[in-house]
């Protein structure tokens, strides 16, 4: 079974948020998931590091036109030249989305995911209330372990 899971989050985050992203990456890799992210710094780099340290596969979907802008932990970098429009591709790549911290870019990704009917699992303070029946689910958790367990379960069901 293919377990494609997207991880979204801020590009500038404090160390405690980076540690959460790193743990999410490690846990996803241990479960055999292919991780998709925006491929840059912050949460994206921390989750990528965790995935790679467990010999997992992490794909960065980059906003720019050159693969070299991606962080050093990516297994593969996909330059899109789309700027923030690449956020849509990041969330489309995964069956489920894990959100860790972030700002406007993360909010746009979570909104895209919900409008596509995907489940967004948020670690920490983010809140969303889907407004329509066919929108996805928004689930709030407190730990990397809870997030990964739920994401893998949902990806396997769908």
C-alpha positions, -999 to 999 in steps of 0.1 A, spaced: 0 0 0 12 35 -9 13 59 21 17 94 7 15 119 35 20 157 32 35 177 60 30 215 61 43 242 84 61 274 88 94 283 72 107 301 103 100 281 135 114 279 170 135 249 181 106 232 199 85 233 167 114 220 147 118 191 172 81 182 167 85 182 129 117 162 132 99 135 153 70 135 128 94 128 100 111 100 119 79 84 128 64 86 93 96 71 78 94 42 103 58 35 91 70 34 54 53 67 44 65 88 15 65 124 28 57 154 7 65 190 18 74 224 5 111 215 5 125 247 20 134 257 56 117 255 90 92 227 94 99 215 59 136 210 67 131 195 101 106 169 89 129 162 60 158 156 83 138 132 104 126 112 74 162 109 60 177 99 93 153 69 92 162 62 56 128 73 44 117 91 12 109 128 14 99 148 -17 102 186 -17 78 204 -40 96 237 -45 82 272 -53 111 282 -74 126 269 -107 158 253 -95 162 221 -74 192 236 -55 168 258 -34 156 227 -16 169 218 18 198 193 20 177 165 34 154 160 5 154 127 -13 141 145 -44 133 181 -52 107 191 -77 111 227 -88 77 241 -100 84 278 -107 49 284 -93 57 304 -62 30 300 -35 7 283 -60 29 252 -54 11 249 -20 -18 233 -39 5 206 -52 20 199 -18 -14 190 -3 -26 172 -35 4 148 -32 -7 134 2 -38 113 11 -37 132 44 -20 164 57 -2 169 89 1 206 99 27 219 123 27 255 132 30 281 104 14 313 91 -3 324 59 13 298 37 3 270 60 -32 283 64 -35 284 26 -23 248 24 -47 236 51 -76 254 34 -67 238 0 -66 204 17 -100 208 35 -116 221 3 -103 190 -15 -120 168 11 -87 158 28 -82 153 65 -58 179 81 -42 167 114 -29 197 133 -3 195 161 -7 224 184 -27 256 181 -42 258 146 -80 257 144 -103 253 114 -140 245 111 -150 231 77 -181 248 66 -195 224 40 -204 187 42 -180 176 15 -150 195 30 -124 175 47 -120 169 84 -99 190 107 -84 170 137 -63 185 164 -38 164 183 -10 171 208 19 149 199 38 137 169 29 101 178 -9 109 177 -5 127 144 14 100 127 -8 72 140 -39 90 128 -24 100 94 -13 65 86 -47 50 96 -65 75 74 -41 70 45 -45 32 47 -83 35 48 -86 58 18 
